[in-house]
Amino acid sequence: MGPQTIFFIGKPGSGKGTQSALLAKQTGWPIVAAGEQFRAIAKEDSVLGRKVKSTIDAGILTPHWFPMYLYLKSLFAISEESSVIFDGFNRKVPEAELIIDSLNWIGRPFTVFHLKVTDDEVRRRLAIRKEVEGRVDDTAVDKRLEEYYAHTDGTITLFKNAGVLVDINGQQTPELIAADIRAHLKI
C-alpha cells in the first residue's frame, strides 16, 4: 500500500474530527486541520485575524480560496512517501474541484470518507457538545446545516463521480466507524 491521502466529509457533528484523530492515532499519519489553522489565525490581531474570527463567530464558511490556499501550501510540503489526513478542506464545490485537480495533477491517490448521519443526530450531538464545551447555539446549528446543504451536498456528488467517495455509516459508535474506515484502507 502506497502513501494515503485521506479526507472526511459529512454534516456538522458527524464525527470528522474524531475519526481524523482516531485514524492518526492508529497510523501515526499527521492531520492537517483547516479548523486548527483558522482558529490560530483568528487569534492574530491583524486584518486577516479579525476577518477570520468574525466569520467563524457568525457560523459561516470562509471564501473557498482561503482554505484552498492553506490546503495547497500543506499538500506541497508533504513528501511523496508520506500519508496524510486532511481535515475540513473539502466543504464547497470549488474546493472539491481543486482537491481532485491538484491530487490528480501530482499523481497522488486519495480517499474521501463520507460519514453519513441524519439531521436529528446532528442536532443531538451538537446539543451534547454545547453542554460539554459551551459552544454552538441552536441557530448556529441550523445555519451550519443550511451551509452544509447549500455547499457540501454538491461536493459529495463530485467526489462520488471521481470514484474516490466511500460512504460510512456515521450513526455507529466512534470505534465501529473507525473499524469500518480501517477495513476499507486494509490497515
Disulfide bonds with the S-S distance in Angstrom:
none
